[in-house]
Amino acid sequence: MVEAVPESIHFPTEEEQILQFWQKNDCFQECLKQSKSRPRFTFYDGPPFATGLPHYGHILAGTIKDIVTRFAHQNGFHVERRFGWDCHGLPVEYEIDKSLNIKGPEDVMKMGIEEYNKQCRSIVMRYADEWENSVRRMGRWIDFRNDYKTLYPWFMETVWWVFKQLYDSGLVYRGVKVMPFSTACNTPLSNFEANQNYKDVQDPSVIVNFPLLEDPSVSLIAWTTTPWTLPSNLALCVNPELIYVRVKDNTSQKIYIMMEARLIALFKSDSEYTILERFPGKTLKGKKYKPLFEYFIKCKETGAFSVVMDNYVRDDDGTGVVHQAPYFGADDYRVCMEYDIIQRDSAPICPVDPSGIFTPEVTHFAGQYVKDADKNIIKWLKENGRLVSSSSFKHSYPFCWRSDTPLIYKAVPSWFIRVEHMVEKLLDNNSKCYWVPEFVKEKRFGNWLRDARDWAVSRNRYWGTPIPLWVSDDFEEVVCVGSMAELEELTGTKVTDLHRERIDGLTIPSRCGKGQLRRVSEVFDCWFESGSMPYAQVHYPFENRREFEDAFPADFIAEGIDQTRGWFYTLLVLSTALFGKPPFKNVIVNGLVLASDGQKMSKRKKNYPDPGLIVQNYGADALRLYLINSPVVRAENLRFKEEGVRDVLKDVFLPWYNAYRFLVQNVQRLQKEEGIEFLYNERTSSVSNNIMDKWIQSFTQSLIQFFRDEMGAYRLYTVVPKLVKFVDMLTNWYVRMNRRRLKGESGSEDCVRALETLFSVLFSMCRLMAPFTPFITELMYQNLRQLLDPAAVEEKETGSIHYLMLPQVRESLIDQRIESAVSQMQSVIELGRVIRDRKTLPIKYPLKEVVVIHQDPEALADIQSLQNYILEELNVRQLTLSTDKDRYGIRLRAEPDHMVLGKRLKGAFKSVTASIKELKNEELEEFQKTGCIVVDGHDLHEEDLRLMYTFDQSSGSASQYEAHSDAQVLVLLDVTPDQAMLDEGVAREVINRIQKLRKKAHLVPSDEITVFYRCQPAGEYLHQVIETHTDFILATTKAPLRAYPVCPNASVIVQENTQLKGSDLELTIVRGSSSSSSSVCRAPPSGSACAFVNLRVSLKDKQQDGVVLLENPKGDNILDVEQLKRICCSVFGLNGAPVSIFNGRTALSSSTDLLSLSGRTLTVSSSPADVSSSESLLCPYVNLQLVNASPAECQTGDVATLLLMNPEGKNLLQFSDLLKETAKVFGLRGRRLMLYTDPQLTAELKAPSMKTLNSKTLYVKVLPTTAEA
């Protein structure tokens, strides 16, 4: 049986109950079980770190993944969804370093790698519970039981296998490379890691002089923003093709050499310098200069401290002379290698340790952190006459993505994967992937691939998968291990864990007589592990070989746009290298979620609301839909605003919920009032001829078709706006315009058609929305399924909405002509509403005429077919259709789009705007047809102009009509006032007040009520309107309308005083219709208000008379024969002995209708006996009438009878117990009551002789509680 739907709903509370339902029924696992035999849809979940709490970025990506995988399941696939955890690498180590105050490798060595890794392991899953709770609370279905962790030995073993394949293919090499280096984490980073966290910073900007040895009066001058690299300077680089100058500073008289195009770097105006000579950069090649410092003077032997050349020197910054510190810059390293200033096997000139501290070679600055040393180096330069100028420079600089500290560029020995040779193959494989949005594929990701560099995969760290290379001391002999079994065979040691503390001590005998081979100290970059996850999560190739190969590449992945240089990249590189094909077929890329001010979300700044509180206040569905219906799904950024989540509730969920509630309400009304049981069967339901039924069915089927196409193309950003628009179409158009039909006002047959239509649409909508809003759809479905004919359901398991397949498109229901017609109707109504708003004419006040002007006769015919809806929605009397706007004095005028044309026309905009405003009606009509017009020699198009309609002031229409239009249709409303229409508007205002009062009292349409009204002062305008429009008001409210006074014994539900049209209007709603006993003054009953029987006990040891009430209150607690016998035993003290009760000579049986014996005298005896019958009660009694409240404890009767004694002559009721017994009868225990002897409640009952009350009626008033008062 369908359950009544409450008027209000707290979505977060309902979601918690749905979660319990899913958990109790293990719905996710049940889904997987049901789909086991279906085709597989493969999904890879990128592993997050559990060392921090989930944020909006995680929630967004998780929601996208959940939507797509739910859709795939509902589309007939088996979708395994496993959660993964990234457990190794910098995020974990950085937390440990902070907590244990570890400054560098020496501190780790003191502690020992085993202890250090033990500490790391202890925090890896620090927030795992919070993650699981957050993911679960967001409604995401993913398997945490069957997860993968990058620290599992079997996962690490596959990572080794991946690396060995690359090594065996010649793709692994060891080299020195200048790389981004995190001094906080003591490790190099890959280029894509360095690109993840750029910030605008102020750095020192210095120009330094380098006197030529051949002429110390002339100096080359170089610019740098990293003064800390100057102690390592080995050369100066110029561009061979560009022009350089020897220039004299007119102020200092010093002579410098710099690029001519860069004179602005030193001089503000031409008068500040004199050019002495011009020459190409190549003439400077090989010139020697005086070093800044002599720390590395020995390098002079290999050509250091001379001028070199390269085209990387540009003319857009600096002085055109670039200082070369080859071990701190990639270009510097390359150029100095080309000029043999440094060699691959020479000792690096790199006087900075892994923590960014100058080593002892740099005697002036030893022990200083490089960034802190900048100011001291500048001071030294100034004191030694080498500083030309010093300032600060704002630029974008890379920071460590984990520690948020500035990176430096530093040469380090690393292990590399060759990538540059496979760029074309990477681009080819990328072309086989389908990206949403597409621009990411070609632009952001494609550009990154085109510039791909060899990938440094080694990290000088401890907590990670060790690189499986065992080498001789001279690195000449290398053994790459690809499995635990291979390591056991080579070392003769059983291996169960692959972390450093377990394998660093294992050695492999050399096959070349080089003693024992030892493992290199580095571990893998954690991105190498996450890039290996497609294989490692199933322990390929050691297990699940066939399952993996059948399901690779993945059908779908999704992550944020920052992963174009992270996970997306590493996945593609490894799959291309291993298998020559892409790792995934389809990918959705989301943008970033920013704070409301456009800044990055920051815990420190507290510039965003806690996601947990958002879910607690608004629910997960609201947050899901807000995120998905935003630019972030198109890989753009979203400024998160809490009010946006709140608006989803207000604008989408509440209207949708109310449409669902309205359906259930009217299904229950149909059953209660007309005895028709509603059960929906798509195959047997008859097709409705109502045009609005046909429209919403067609619209729904068109939506299903669109939904299937667009979701199949992974375009969530096109689907969600359509779904949200559909809620508006359903609630604000279909339900609103068919309320009367749905309430049964046009007959039960039409009501059933409308209810079937609404049910069909809501049911389809629930299935479409289920992947997006899994909670609210489950909530509705669990009730709606009670209205489904079991024979109509195709699925075997129907316990959850998420077990059902998506609805199939019923193409026979799609009617584009009807959809077009309703769209035309909607345009007319919306334009009419705008006019009403503009003229402050509430919709309650009727107007004479609406005129619709359209150039297309077919469109006018469509509008004509929906005339009744237009008249009702706009509250007008007449609809006039026309193609002739001239008849109404309407002219076209044009306004320029200031933003579009202003940018394009610039200086000509003002004159063109003036000409646009002078365009004639005929010219604009032609523009309407062609979409193009020439104004002042400029071609203008549809996007450049806005056409509007205006009245020719010489016509009479300007005062009678108000106009508004869109691109197709023009609507005129006759706004001239009319008294009869104004009166009707006031009557509608009264209806509105009554309906709002009804809502305030939480009444439903089936509740029987009467409305009483009083206008003060009486006889004024408002009073007259209500009197003349009583039937009109009744037709809408379906509740009798009566003038005051309200009967004192009426059961008042709610009362309100309000003002309307200068009068005070008092409204009171009482229970029951005007024809029922509760709302009118009732005459007191002439006898007992309740059915009764007199009883005569005639047994050998007892002769006694008494009374038993057969019901009390009236209509409640009706007795059967067994209950009557039990009460007899109690009243007459028969001690539970078996008794027989006779009506005359007939014994009562279980089938006897006791109410039909009311007023009779029955005997309690061992045999039948003839007795005289009394029509009145044998015992004194009093009737009770409940005046101002309803009975409680599931009772409905508001009249009752109280026996003042029973049996006859015994148990006389005392006055002090009268109130208590009255309260007990009506189920109002604990409430304070007052008793009156008159229905006007003016004469309160005082303590009389109880016998004087016999057969009287007392009126019961219930006093309000403190809360009610």
C-alpha positions, 0 to 999 in steps of 0.5 A, spaced: 500 500 500 502 506 498 504 511 504 502 518 505 507 523 503 509 528 509 508 535 507 515 537 509 521 533 508 529 534 511 533 531 505 539 529 509 535 525 514 532 521 509 538 520 506 541 517 512 535 512 512 536 510 505 544 509 507 541 504 512 536 501 507 542 500 502 547 497 508 541 492 510 540 490 504 547 490 501 544 493 495 551 495 492 554 487 492 547 485 490 547 490 484 554 486 482 551 479 483 545 481 479 550 483 473 555 478 473 553 475 467 553 481 463 558 484 458 564 488 462 565 495 463 572 497 466 573 503 470 580 505 473 579 509 480 585 513 481 588 512 488 588 518 493 592 519 499 589 517 505 594 522 509 589 528 508 581 529 508 577 528 502 575 535 499 571 538 494 575 536 488 575 529 491 568 529 492 567 532 485 571 527 481 568 521 485 561 524 483 563 524 476 565 516 477 559 514 481 554 517 475 558 514 469 559 507 473 551 507 475 549 509 468 553 503 465 550 498 470 543 501 468 545 500 461 546 493 462 553 492 464 557 489 469 561 494 473 566 492 478 568 498 482 574 498 486 577 503 491 585 504 491 589 507 496 596 511 494 600 509 500 607 511 498 611 517 497 612 524 499 605 526 502 607 520 507 614 522 508 613 529 509 608 528 514 613 524 518 619 529 517 614 534 520 612 530 526 619 527 528 623 534 526 627 530 520 631 535 517 635 531 512 638 524 510 642 524 516 636 524 521 633 518 517 640 514 517 640 516 525 633 513 526 634 507 521 630 506 515 626 500 518 624 505 524 622 511 519 618 506 514 615 503 520 612 510 522 610 512 515 606 505 515 603 507 521 600 514 518 598 511 511 591 510 513 590 515 518 584 518 515 581 511 511 575 511 516 573 518 514 574 517 507 570 511 507 565 515 511 565 521 506 565 517 500 559 512 503 555 519 505 556 522 498 552 516 495 558 513 491 558 505 490 565 503 490 568 497 493 572 498 499 573 491 501 576 489 495 581 495 495 588 495 492 593 499 496 600 501 493 604 498 499 601 491 498 607 486 496 603 483 490 602 490 488 609 492 488 611 486 485 607 488 479 610 495 479 617 491 479 615 487 473 613 493 469 619 496 470 623 490 468 619 490 461 621 497 460 629 495 462 629 489 458 626 494 452 632 499 453 628 504 456 631 505 462 638 509 463 642 512 469 644 520 468 645 526 471 640 531 469 638 538 472 631 537 475 626 540 479 628 539 486 624 539 493 629 541 498 624 540 504 623 533 501 630 532 499 628 529 493 628 531 485 621 531 482 619 530 475 617 536 470 609 534 471 610 534 479 613 541 478 608 544 474 603 542 479 604 548 484 606 555 481 605 561 485 607 569 483 612 571 488 617 577 489 624 575 487 631 579 487 633 581 481 640 583 480 644 585 474 652 583 475 658 586 471 663 581 469 670 585 466 673 582 460 680 580 461 682 583 455 680 590 457 677 590 465 674 597 463 669 594 459 664 589 462 659 584 460 653 585 464 648 579 466 641 579 469 639 573 474 633 572 479 637 567 483 643 570 486 644 564 490 647 560 483 652 566 482 657 562 486 657 556 481 658 561 475 662 558 469 660 561 463 656 567 460 651 565 454 649 570 448 645 569 442 650 569 436 645 572 431 642 578 435 645 585 435 649 587 442 652 594 443 658 596 447 655 602 451 657 607 456 653 609 462 653 617 461 652 617 469 657 613 471 661 613 465 662 605 465 662 601 459 658 595 458 656 590 453 649 587 453 644 586 447 641 592 444 634 590 444 635 590 452 637 597 453 631 598 457 633 593 462 638 598 465 636 605 462 630 609 462 631 613 457 636 614 451 639 620 454 642 616 459 647 612 455 651 612 449 652 607 444 659 606 442 659 600 438 654 595 435 656 588 433 652 581 432 653 576 438 657 571 435 663 576 435 663 575 443 664 568 443 670 565 447 672 572 450 674 571 457 672 575 463 674 575 471 670 570 475 665 573 481 668 568 486 674 563 485 671 557 489 672 553 482 677 557 479 680 550 477 675 549 472 678 555 468 682 549 465 676 546 461 674 553 458 670 556 464 669 563 465 668 565 457 663 567 453 659 561 449 653 562 444 646 559 444 639 561 441 635 560 447 638 567 449 631 571 448 630 578 447 624 579 451 628 579 458 634 580 462 640 583 458 641 578 453 647 576 457 645 569 461 650 567 466 651 559 466 651 555 472 650 548 469 648 544 475 642 549 476 639 550 470 637 545 464 639 550 458 646 551 462 647 544 463 646 543 455 650 549 453 656 547 458 656 540 455 657 542 448 662 547 450 666 541 454 666 546 460 663 540 464 663 533 462 659 527 464 664 524 468 667 530 471 665 532 478 659 536 479 660 543 480 654 543 485 655 546 492 648 545 495 646 539 499 639 536 498 636 540 504 638 547 500 644 548 504 651 551 501 656 546 502 663 548 505 666 549 498 662 556 498 666 559 504 663 566 504 656 563 505 657 555 507 651 553 512 646 558 509 640 556 506 640 558 498 634 562 498 636 566 505 643 567 502 640 571 496 641 578 500 648 576 503 650 575 496 647 581 493 651 585 499 658 581 497 657 583 490 655 591 492 661 591 497 666 588 491 664 592 486 660 587 482 653 589 482 650 594 477 643 594 479 638 591 484 631 590 485 625 585 486 621 582 480 614 579 481 614 572 477 611 565 477 615 560 480 614 553 481 613 550 489 613 543 491 606 540 491 607 537 497 611 541 502 609 548 499 616 550 499 620 553 493 623 548 488 630 549 486 633 546 479 639 542 481 643 537 477 642 530 480 643 523 478 637 519 477 634 513 473 630 515 467 625 512 462 626 514 455 620 518 453 622 523 448 623 517 442 616 515 443 612 522 442 609 520 436 606 514 438 604 517 445 600 522 440 597 517 436 595 513 442 592 519 445 588 520 438 585 514 440 582 516 446 575 520 447 576 526 451 570 530 455 571 536 454 575 535 447 579 541 447 583 538 453 585 532 448 588 537 443 590 543 447 592 541 454 594 534 454 596 534 447 601 540 448 604 536 454 605 530 450 609 534 444 614 537 449 614 530 453 621 529 456 625 523 459 621 521 465 626 521 472 622 515 476 627 515 481 627 518 488 632 519 493 627 517 499 625 511 503 618 509 503 616 507 497 617 501 492 624 500 491 627 500 484 629 493 483 636 494 480 642 491 483 649 494 481 656 493 482 660 499 485 662 501 478 655 501 475 658 497 470 654 490 471 646 491 472 641 486 474 634 488 474 629 484 478 622 483 475 619 479 481 619 476 488 621 469 485 626 472 481 629 475 487 629 469 492 632 465 486 638 470 485 639 472 493 637 465 496 633 468 501 625 468 502 622 474 500 615 476 503 615 484 503 619 489 498 620 495 502 627 497 503 628 495 510 627 488 507 631 488 501 636 493 502 641 488 505 640 482 500 646 482 495 646 478 488 653 475 486 656 478 480 657 474 474 663 478 472 667 477 478 665 484 481 663 481 488 656 482 490 651 487 487 647 491 491 641 495 490 641 502 488 638 506 494 632 510 490 625 508 490 620 509 485 616 516 484 609 514 487 607 517 480 610 510 477 606 506 482 599 510 480 601 509 472 602 502 474 595 501 477 591 498 471 596 492 472 598 492 479 591 492 482 590 485 479 597 483 480 598 482 473 601 478 470 602 473 476 594 472 476 588 474 473 592 474 466 586 473 462 581 477 466 586 483 465 587 482 457 580 481 456 578 488 459 584 492 457 584 498 456 579 501 461 572 503 458 572 509 463 577 514 467 576 521 470 580 526 474 581 533 475 585 537 469 591 537 473 592 530 472 593 531 465 601 532 467 600 527 472 596 520 472 593 521 465 600 522 463 603 516 467 598 511 465 599 513 457 606 513 457 607 506 461 601 503 457 604 505 450 611 503 452 608 496 455 603 494 450 603 500 444 596 502 446 592 507 450 590 505 457 583 508 457 578 509 451 574 514 455 576 520 460 572 525 463 576 531 465 573 536 471 576 543 472 578 545 479 573 547 485 575 554 488 573 558 494 567 563 492 572 569 491 576 565 486 582 563 490 584 556 492 581 553 497 585 553 503 584 550 510 589 556 513 584 561 510 578 557 512 575 560 505 570 555 504 565 551 508 566 544 510 563 539 506 561 535 511 557 541 514 554 542 507 552 535 506 549 535 513 545 541 512 543 540 505 544 533 503 549 529 498 544 529 492 544 537 493 551 537 493 552 532 487 547 536 483 550 543 484 557 540 482 555 536 476 550 542 474 556 547 473 562 549 469 567 544 472 564 538 468 567 542 462 574 542 465 573 550 467 573 552 474 567 553 479 567 558 485 563 554 490 558 558 493 553 555 499 547 558 496 548 554 490 547 548 493 541 551 497 538 553 491 538 546 488 533 544 494 529 550 493 529 550 485 529 542 483 528 537 489 522 541 493 518 542 486 520 535 484 518 532 491 511 536 491 509 533 484 511 526 487 507 528 493 501 531 489 501 524 485 500 520 491 495 524 495 491 524 489 492 516 488 489 516 495 484 520 494 481 516 488 481 510 492 478 513 498 473 517 495 471 513 488 474 506 490 478 505 484 485 502 486 491 505 482 496 500 479 500 502 473 502 498 467 505 501 461 503 495 457 495 496 459 494 503 460 490 506 455 493 512 451 490 519 453 487 524 448 489 530 452 494 534 449 498 536 455 498 528 457 501 527 450 506 533 450 509 531 457 509 524 455 513 526 448 517 531 452 519 525 457 521 520 451 525 525 447 529 526 454 530 519 454 533 519 447 537 525 449 539 522 455 542 515 452 545 519 446 549 524 451 551 519 457 553 514 451 558 520 449 560 522 456 557 529 456 554 530 463 554 537 462 549 537 456 545 532 460 544 535 467 541 542 465 536 538 461 534 534 467 533 540 471 529 543 466 525 537 465 523 538 473 521 545 471 517 542 465 514 537 470 512 541 476 511 548 473 507 546 467 504 539 467 502 539 474 500 546 475 496 546 469 493 539 470 491 540 477 484 539 477 484 533 472 489 530 477 484 532 483 478 528 479 474 535 477 473 532 470 471 525 472 474 519 474 476 516 468 480 523 466 483 523 473 486 516 472 489 518 465 492 524 468 495 520 474 497 514 469 501 520 465 504 523 471 506 516 474 509 514 468 513 521 467 515 521 475 517 513 474 521 514 468 525 521 471 527 517 477 530 512 473 534 517 469 536 521 475 538 515 479 545 515 477 545 523 479 541 523 485 541 516 488 538 518 494 531 522 493 530 517 487 530 511 492 526 515 497 521 516 491 521 509 488 520 505 494 513 508 495 512 509 488 513 501 487 507 500 491 503 503 485 506 498 480 503 492 477 507 487 478 506 484 471 509 490 468 516 489 471 521 486 467 526 486 472 527 480 476 529 484 482 526 490 484 528 492 491 532 498 489 531 503 484 538 502 482 537 495 480 532 497 474 535 498 467 534 505 464 527 506 461 527 504 453 525 510 448 518 509 446 518 512 439 511 512 438 509 517 444 514 522 441 510 527 437 515 533 435 508 537 433 505 537 440 512 539 443 513 545 438 505 547 440 506 547 447 513 551 446 509 556 443 504 556 448 509 557 453 512 563 450 506 566 450 504 565 457 511 567 459 511 573 455 504 575 458 507 574 465 512 579 464 507 584 462 503 583 468 509 583 472 512 590 469 505 593 470 504 590 477 498 586 475 497 580 479 495 574 476 489 573 480 486 579 477 483 577 470 484 581 464 480 582 457 484 580 452 491 577 450 493 578 442 498 573 439 502 576 433 506 571 429 508 571 422 507 563 421 500 561 421 502 554 423 504 556 429 498 560 430 494 554 429 498 551 435 497 556 439 489 556 438 489 549 440 492 550 447 487 556 448 484 554 454 491 553 458 493 560 455 486 563 458 487 560 464 494 561 466 494 568 464 487 569 467 484 573 461 477 572 457 479 572 450 485 570 445 486 574 439 491 571 434 494 575 428 499 575 423 498 583 422 502 587 427 501 593 423 493 593 425 495 594 432 500 600 431 506 595 432 513 597 429 520 594 430 526 598 433 533 595 434 538 596 440 545 594 439 549 589 443 554 594 447 558 588 449 559 585 442 559 591 438 563 595 442 569 590 442 568 590 434 567 597 432 571 600 437 571 608 435 566 607 430 561 604 435 558 611 437 556 613 430 553 606 428 549 606 434 546 612 432 544 609 425 542 603 428 536 607 432 534 610 426 533 604 422 526 603 419 521 598 421 521 595 413 529 595 414 528 591 420 523 586 418 528 584 412 533 583 417 528 579 421 528 574 415 535 575 412 539 575 419 544 580 416 544 588 415 549 593 413 549 599 417 554 605 416 558 600 411 559 595 417 556 588 416 551 586 422 548 580 424 543 577 429 548 576 435 549 584 434 542 587 434 536 586 439 530 587 436 524 590 440 517 592 438 514 598 440 507 602 439 506 607 434 504 613 439 499 615 433 495 609 434 490 608 440 493 601 441 499 604 445 494 606 451 490 600 451 495 594 450 502 593 453 507 589 449 512 584 450 516 579 445 521 574 443 525 573 437 518 569 434 512 571 437 509 578 440 504 578 445 499 584 447 495 584 453 489 589 454 491 592 461 485 597 461 481 596 468 474 593 468 470 593 475 467 586 474 474 584 473 477 587 479 472 584 483 474 577 481 481 579 482 479 581 490 475 574 490 481 570 488 485 574 493 480 571 498 481 564 495 489 565 496 488 567 503 484 561 505 488 556 501 494 559 505 491 558 511 489 551 510 496 550 508 498 553 515 494 548 518 497 542 514 490 540 511 490 536 505 484 536 500 480 530 502 480 534 509 472 536 510 472 543 513 468 549 513 470 556 512 467 562 516 469 569 515 467 576 518 469 583 514 470 589 519 467 594 517 461 590 515 457 592 509 464 595 505 467 593 499 470 587 501 464 584 504 460 585 498 465 582 493 465 575 498 457 575 498 457 576 490 462 571 489 461 566 494 460 560 489 466 562 485 470 561 492 467 555 493 468 552 486 476 553 488 476 551 495 471 546 495 469 548 502 463 551 504 464 559 506 459 561 511 459 568 515 460 569 522 458 567 527 462 560 528 458 555 533 461 555 540 461 547 539 465 547 532 472 544 532 476 550 530 482 548 527 485 555 525 484 562 525 487 568 522 486 576 522 488 579 515 487 585 512 485 586 504 482 592 500 482 596 507 478 592 511 479 587 516 478 580 514 477 574 519 478 567 517 476 561 521 477 554 519 473 549 523 473 541 522 467 538 518 463 540 512 457 545 513 452 539 513 456 535 518 455 535 526 462 538 527 461 545 524 454 547 526 450 548 532 447 541 534 441 540 538 443 536 544 441 528 543 434 526 546 437 520 549 444 517 550 449 519 545 452 512 544 448 506 543 447 502 549 444 495 552 440 495 559 442 488 562 438 484 567 442 479 571 438 473 573 442 468 576 441 464 583 445 468 587 445 475 583 439 479 581 441 486 578 440 491 573 445 495 569 448 498 563 453 497 557 455 502 552 456 499 545 460 504 543 464 510 546 465 516 544 460 515 538 463 511 533 469 509 537 470 502 541 465 498 538 463 492 542 462 485 539 459 479 543 465 477 547 467 484 549 460 485 552 460 478 556 467 480 559 464 487 561 458 484 564 463 479 568 466 486 570 460 490 572 456 485 575 462 482 579 461 475 576 468 473 577 469 471 570 464 465 570 461 463 563 455 467 562 450 467 556 446 473 554 439 473 551 435 477 547 428 475 549 429 467 548 435 468 543 442 467 545 447 472 543 452 469 538 459 471 535 455 473 529 450 478 532 450 485 530 450 488 537 448 496 534 442 493 532 440 491 539 441 498 541 436 501 547 434 493 548 434 490 555 438 483 555 438 478 560 444 475 563 442 468 565 442 460 565 436 460 560 432 464 556 427 469 560 421 474 558 423 481 560 420 487 559 424 492 555 426 499 557 427 505 552 431 509 556 438 507 560 437 503 567 442 508 570 443 515 570 448 518 565 450 524 562 452 526 554 458 530 553 460 534 547 467 536 545 467 543 542 474 546 540 478 540 539 479 533 536 479 526 540 486 523 541 488 516 542 486 514 535 479 516 536 474 520 532 468 521 535 466 528 538 460 526 542 460 521 548 456 518 554 458 517 561 454 513 566 454 516 573 452 510 576 453 502 574 450 497 576 444 501 578 444 504 585 452 502 585 458 506 584 456 513 584 461 518 580 463 523 584 463 530 581 471 531 583 472 525 578 467 527 572 473 531 569 478 525 569 473 520 566 471 525 561 478 526 559 479 518 559 473 518 554 476 522 549 483 520 550 485 527 552 489 524 559 493 530 562 489 535 558 486 541 562 478 541 561 472 545 563 465 543 563 459 547 561 452 547 561 450 551 554 453 550 547 455 558 548 460 556 553 458 561 558 455 557 564 461 553 567 458 547 571 459 548 578 459 542 583 451 540 583 448 533 585 450 528 580 443 526 580 441 532 577 445 531 571 441 525 569 440 525 561 443 532 560 448 534 555 455 537 558 460 541 553 467 540 553 472 545 552 479 543 552 484 548 554 491 550 550 497 547 553 503 552 554 506 550 547 500 552 544 498 558 548 
